[in-house]
Amino acid sequence: MKDIPFISLDQAAVGMDQWGMEGRPFVFICDYKGEKVWWGSEEEAKHWGISLEFNSYQSPSFQEEIQFEKFPLSYKEYLAKFYQVQAGLKRGDSFLVNLTSPTPIQTNLRLEDIYRHAKAKYKLLIQDQVVVFSPEPFIHIENNKIQAFPMKGTLAINEKNHPEDLRIDAKEQAEHATIVDLIRNDISRVAYPIQVEKYQYIEEVKTHSQDLWQMSSLISGELMPHLKNRFGSILKAMLPAGSITGAPKVATMDIIEKAEGYDRGFYTGIMGKFDGTSLDSGVLIRFIEQINQKLVFKSGGGITVFSDPEKEYLELIQKIYLPI
């Protein structure tokens, strides 16, 4: 991304801690590996062509007919990656792996059009290179209380199914329980005591084609006294987000690196805003990037030993949509 002065998460954390303790508002973006971070005031963000919106559900409707085509990898290509992940799971290297893939797309919309018209909890536009319309929160901090909302479990809505089908599916249950345990462990690095306030609640996600149900939980804790308003240190302790890696993190990220065979970049990183009182942040999923003048949509899903490859392949494709 042209000329944006990125630094590492280690470097950024120092300044974010300072601004947090001073009550000085800032926004930030962080890539998947914490190698590229930008943070600063909203005015500075605009200077660098970085736009962020939070809880953007009232966007204007797009009046023209939307043209949108996707060209996913073949099922055979997906199977090779799937079985590579399954080998790691069966060795016991991981309990859950979030496997993703880039999919070429074509649309009559510009990235700026998508950003302006998309309805999503978290929206991001980086110059003319990246647009994100994510439904997934990462962490929220207010009054020294931290909350996380891991989202894991997806079901396409049709006339034959019901939200409860997502809760009772053995594979989805196992996947969700694993992520809840992982996020509880991540929060334990920065907070005590910890509780699961809501477990396996279902939300509907609107798309330009078929709507989806997604399953989440709410986990919370009281921040340790020495971390009050030290948002950079908190992020360092918790990143990358467990919902887009798997468990355990280090071994799972190694499996991801070998199986995916591409650079996630800012996909599955995070974006956030401190308004002087509270911090809100979201996971960078539902992600379109312009690469060599062509558009690529990055998507994926969690794989366990119980996963059906056909269903996982379908989920990867179902998540390629526009919320317009």
C-alpha positions as CSV (number, residue, x, y, z in Angstrom):
1,M,0.0,0.0,0.0
2,K,1.6,3.1,-1.4
3,D,3.8,5.0,1.1
4,I,1.9,4.2,4.2
5,P,4.5,4.2,7.0
6,F,3.8,0.7,8.5
7,I,5.7,-0.5,11.6
8,S,5.7,-3.7,13.6
9,L,3.2,-4.5,16.3
10,D,6.0,-4.5,18.8
11,Q,6.9,-0.9,17.8
12,A,3.3,0.3,17.6
13,A,2.3,-1.2,21.0
14,V,4.6,1.4,22.8
15,G,2.8,4.4,21.3
16,M,-0.7,2.9,21.6
17,D,0.0,2.3,25.3
18,Q,1.0,5.9,25.7
19,W,-2.0,7.4,23.9
20,G,-4.3,5.0,25.7
21,M,-3.0,6.1,29.1
22,E,-3.3,9.8,28.0
23,G,-6.9,9.2,26.9
24,R,-5.9,10.3,23.4
25,P,-8.1,8.9,20.6
26,F,-6.6,6.8,17.8
27,V,-7.5,4.3,15.1
28,F,-5.3,1.4,13.9
29,I,-5.0,-1.5,11.4
30,C,-2.8,-4.6,11.9
31,D,-2.0,-7.4,9.5
32,Y,-2.3,-11.1,10.2
33,K,1.3,-11.6,11.4
34,G,1.7,-8.3,13.3
35,E,4.4,-7.2,10.8
36,K,2.5,-4.2,9.4
37,V,0.7,-1.9,11.7
38,W,-0.5,1.6,11.2
39,W,-2.0,3.7,14.0
40,G,-2.7,7.4,14.5
41,S,-5.5,9.9,14.6
42,E,-8.5,9.7,12.2
43,E,-7.3,12.8,10.4
44,E,-3.9,11.1,9.8
45,A,-5.7,8.0,8.6
46,K,-7.5,10.0,6.0
47,H,-4.2,11.5,4.9
48,W,-2.9,8.0,4.1
49,G,-6.2,6.9,2.4
50,I,-7.3,4.7,5.3
51,S,-11.1,4.9,6.1
52,L,-12.8,3.0,8.9
53,E,-16.4,2.7,9.9
54,F,-18.0,0.9,12.9
55,N,-21.6,-0.4,13.1
56,S,-22.4,0.7,9.6
57,Y,-25.8,-0.7,9.0
58,Q,-27.5,2.4,7.4
59,S,-25.5,2.6,4.2
60,P,-27.3,3.8,1.1
61,S,-28.7,1.2,-1.2
62,F,-26.9,0.6,-4.5
63,Q,-29.3,1.5,-7.3
64,E,-27.7,-0.3,-10.2
65,E,-27.8,-4.0,-10.9
66,I,-24.9,-5.6,-9.1
67,Q,-22.7,-7.8,-11.3
68,F,-20.6,-10.2,-9.2
69,E,-18.9,-13.4,-10.3
70,K,-16.5,-15.7,-8.4
71,F,-14.0,-18.1,-9.7
72,P,-12.9,-20.4,-6.8
73,L,-10.2,-23.0,-6.9
74,S,-11.4,-26.4,-8.0
75,Y,-12.6,-29.0,-5.5
76,K,-9.6,-31.1,-6.4
77,E,-7.2,-28.2,-5.5
78,Y,-9.1,-27.6,-2.3
79,L,-9.0,-31.3,-1.3
80,A,-5.2,-31.3,-1.5
81,K,-5.0,-28.4,1.0
82,F,-7.8,-30.0,3.1
83,Y,-5.9,-33.3,3.4
84,Q,-2.7,-31.5,4.3
85,V,-4.5,-29.9,7.2
86,Q,-6.2,-33.1,8.2
87,A,-2.7,-34.8,8.4
88,G,-1.7,-32.2,11.0
89,L,-4.9,-32.6,12.9
90,K,-4.5,-36.4,13.0
91,R,-0.9,-36.1,14.2
92,G,-2.3,-34.1,17.1
93,D,-0.4,-30.9,16.1
94,S,-3.7,-29.0,16.2
95,F,-7.3,-29.3,17.2
96,L,-8.7,-26.8,14.8
97,V,-7.2,-25.1,11.7
98,N,-8.7,-22.1,9.9
99,L,-8.0,-22.9,6.2
100,T,-8.4,-20.0,3.7
101,S,-7.9,-19.4,0.1
102,P,-7.9,-16.4,-2.4
103,T,-10.7,-16.4,-5.0
104,P,-10.6,-14.2,-8.1
105,I,-13.8,-12.2,-8.5
106,Q,-15.2,-9.8,-11.1
107,T,-17.7,-7.0,-10.3
108,N,-19.0,-3.8,-11.8
109,L,-18.4,-2.1,-8.4
110,R,-15.3,-0.2,-7.4
111,L,-13.8,-0.9,-4.0
112,E,-14.9,2.5,-2.9
113,D,-18.5,1.7,-4.0
114,I,-18.4,-1.5,-2.0
115,Y,-17.1,0.4,1.1
116,R,-19.8,3.1,0.8
117,H,-22.8,0.8,0.3
118,A,-21.9,-2.3,2.3
119,K,-23.8,-2.9,5.5
120,A,-21.5,-4.4,8.1
121,K,-20.3,-4.0,11.7
122,Y,-16.7,-3.2,10.7
123,K,-15.8,-1.6,7.4
124,L,-12.3,-0.7,6.1
125,L,-11.0,0.9,2.9
126,I,-7.2,1.2,2.4
127,Q,-6.5,3.4,-0.6
128,D,-7.8,1.6,-3.7
129,Q,-6.2,-1.7,-2.6
130,V,-8.4,-3.3,0.1
131,V,-12.0,-3.2,1.2
132,V,-13.4,-5.1,4.2
133,F,-17.0,-5.5,5.4
134,S,-16.6,-7.7,8.5
135,P,-19.3,-9.0,10.9
136,E,-16.8,-10.3,13.5
137,P,-15.7,-8.3,16.6
138,F,-12.3,-9.0,18.1
139,I,-12.2,-7.3,21.5
140,H,-14.1,-4.4,23.2
141,I,-12.7,-2.7,26.2
142,E,-14.7,-0.2,28.4
143,N,-14.5,0.6,32.2
144,N,-11.5,-1.8,32.5
145,K,-13.7,-4.7,31.3
146,I,-12.6,-6.7,28.2
147,Q,-15.1,-8.6,26.0
148,A,-14.4,-11.0,23.1
149,F,-16.9,-12.4,20.6
150,P,-15.4,-15.4,18.8
151,M,-17.5,-16.2,15.7
152,K,-17.2,-19.8,14.5
153,G,-19.9,-21.8,12.7
154,T,-21.7,-20.9,9.5
155,L,-24.9,-22.2,7.9
156,A,-26.5,-21.0,4.6
157,I,-30.2,-20.1,5.3
158,N,-32.9,-21.9,3.3
159,E,-36.5,-22.9,3.8
160,K,-35.6,-26.4,5.2
161,N,-33.3,-25.4,8.0
162,H,-33.3,-23.5,11.3
163,P,-30.7,-21.7,13.5
164,E,-30.9,-24.6,15.9
165,D,-29.4,-26.8,13.2
166,L,-26.1,-24.9,13.7
167,R,-26.1,-25.5,17.4
168,I,-26.7,-29.2,17.3
169,D,-24.3,-30.0,14.5
170,A,-21.5,-32.1,16.1
171,K,-18.7,-30.6,13.9
172,E,-19.8,-27.0,14.5
173,Q,-20.2,-27.6,18.2
174,A,-16.6,-29.0,18.5
175,E,-15.2,-26.2,16.4
176,H,-17.0,-23.5,18.4
177,A,-16.1,-25.0,21.8
178,T,-12.4,-25.2,20.7
179,I,-12.4,-21.5,19.8
180,V,-14.2,-20.5,23.0
181,D,-11.5,-22.3,25.0
182,L,-8.7,-20.7,23.0
183,I,-10.1,-17.2,23.4
184,R,-10.7,-17.8,27.2
185,N,-7.0,-18.7,27.3
186,D,-6.0,-15.6,25.4
187,I,-8.0,-13.3,27.6
188,S,-6.5,-15.0,30.7
189,R,-3.2,-13.4,29.7
190,V,-4.6,-9.9,30.3
191,A,-7.7,-10.3,32.6
192,Y,-9.0,-12.1,35.7
193,P,-11.6,-13.4,36.5
194,I,-13.0,-14.6,33.2
195,Q,-16.5,-15.8,32.3
196,V,-18.5,-16.9,29.3
197,E,-21.5,-14.6,29.4
198,K,-23.3,-16.0,26.3
199,Y,-22.6,-19.3,24.6
200,Q,-23.5,-20.2,21.0
201,Y,-25.8,-17.3,20.1
202,I,-26.9,-17.1,16.4
203,E,-26.9,-13.9,14.2
204,E,-28.1,-13.5,10.7
205,V,-25.7,-12.1,8.1
206,K,-27.3,-10.5,5.0
207,T,-25.6,-11.0,1.6
208,H,-26.4,-9.9,-2.0
209,S,-27.3,-13.6,-2.7
210,Q,-27.9,-16.1,0.1
211,D,-28.1,-15.1,3.7
212,L,-26.1,-16.9,6.4
213,W,-26.4,-17.8,10.1
214,Q,-23.3,-17.3,12.1
215,M,-22.6,-18.7,15.7
216,S,-20.8,-16.6,18.3
217,S,-20.1,-16.5,22.1
218,L,-19.4,-13.7,24.5
219,I,-16.4,-14.0,26.8
220,S,-15.5,-11.3,29.3
221,G,-13.0,-10.5,32.1
222,E,-11.6,-7.7,34.3
223,L,-8.3,-6.3,33.0
224,M,-5.3,-6.8,35.3
225,P,-4.5,-3.4,37.0
226,H,-1.1,-2.9,35.3
227,L,-2.8,-3.2,31.8
228,K,-5.4,-0.4,32.3
229,N,-5.6,1.5,29.0
230,R,-2.4,-0.2,27.7
231,F,-4.1,-1.2,24.5
232,G,-1.0,-2.0,22.6
233,S,0.3,-4.4,25.2
234,I,-3.2,-6.1,25.4
235,L,-3.2,-6.5,21.6
236,K,0.3,-7.9,21.6
237,A,-0.7,-10.6,24.2
238,M,-3.8,-11.7,22.2
239,L,-2.9,-11.5,18.5
240,P,-3.3,-13.1,16.1
241,A,-7.0,-13.6,16.7
242,G,-7.8,-17.2,17.7
243,S,-10.9,-17.5,15.6
244,I,-8.8,-17.1,12.3
245,T,-5.9,-19.3,13.3
246,G,-7.0,-22.3,15.5
247,A,-5.6,-24.1,18.5
248,P,-2.9,-24.3,19.6
249,K,-1.8,-21.1,17.8
250,V,1.9,-21.6,17.0
251,A,1.6,-25.1,15.7
252,T,-1.6,-24.3,13.8
253,M,-0.1,-21.2,12.2
254,D,2.7,-23.5,10.9
255,I,0.1,-25.8,9.3
256,I,-1.7,-22.8,7.8
257,E,1.5,-21.5,6.3
258,K,2.3,-24.8,4.6
259,A,-1.2,-25.6,3.4
260,E,-2.5,-22.2,2.2
261,G,0.5,-21.3,0.0
262,Y,-0.3,-17.6,-0.2
263,D,0.2,-14.4,1.8
264,R,-2.8,-13.5,3.9
265,G,-1.5,-9.9,4.4
266,F,-4.1,-7.8,6.1
267,Y,-6.7,-10.5,5.7
268,T,-7.6,-12.0,9.2
269,G,-5.7,-9.1,10.8
270,I,-7.7,-6.5,12.9
271,M,-8.9,-2.9,12.8
272,G,-9.9,-0.8,15.7
273,K,-10.6,2.6,17.3
274,F,-10.1,4.1,20.8
275,D,-12.4,7.0,21.2
276,G,-10.9,8.3,24.4
277,T,-13.1,6.1,26.6
278,S,-13.6,2.7,25.1
279,L,-11.8,0.5,22.5
280,D,-13.6,-1.4,19.8
281,S,-12.0,-3.7,17.3
282,G,-13.0,-6.1,14.5
283,V,-11.4,-9.1,12.6
284,L,-10.6,-8.4,9.0
285,I,-12.7,-11.0,7.3
286,R,-15.0,-10.6,4.3
287,F,-12.0,-9.2,2.5
288,I,-11.4,-8.0,-1.1
289,E,-7.9,-7.0,-2.3
290,Q,-6.7,-5.6,-5.6
291,I,-3.6,-7.5,-6.8
292,N,-2.0,-6.7,-10.1
293,Q,-5.2,-4.9,-11.3
294,K,-7.4,-7.9,-10.5
295,L,-9.7,-8.4,-7.5
296,V,-9.3,-11.3,-5.1
297,F,-11.7,-12.3,-2.3
298,K,-10.1,-14.1,0.6
299,S,-12.3,-16.5,2.6
300,G,-12.2,-19.8,4.5
301,G,-13.4,-21.7,7.5
302,G,-12.4,-23.9,10.5
303,I,-11.3,-27.5,9.8
304,T,-11.5,-30.3,12.5
305,V,-11.0,-34.0,12.2
306,F,-14.8,-34.3,11.9
307,S,-15.0,-31.9,8.9
308,D,-16.7,-33.0,5.6
309,P,-14.5,-31.6,2.8
310,E,-17.5,-30.9,0.5
311,K,-19.2,-28.9,3.2
312,E,-16.0,-26.9,4.0
313,Y,-15.5,-26.2,0.3
314,L,-19.0,-25.0,0.0
315,E,-18.6,-22.8,3.1
316,L,-15.5,-21.1,1.6
317,I,-17.5,-20.3,-1.5
318,Q,-20.7,-19.1,0.4
319,K,-18.6,-16.6,2.3
320,I,-17.7,-14.8,-1.0
321,Y,-20.5,-12.2,-1.1
322,L,-21.3,-8.5,-0.9
323,P,-23.5,-7.3,2.0
324,I,-25.4,-4.8,-0.2
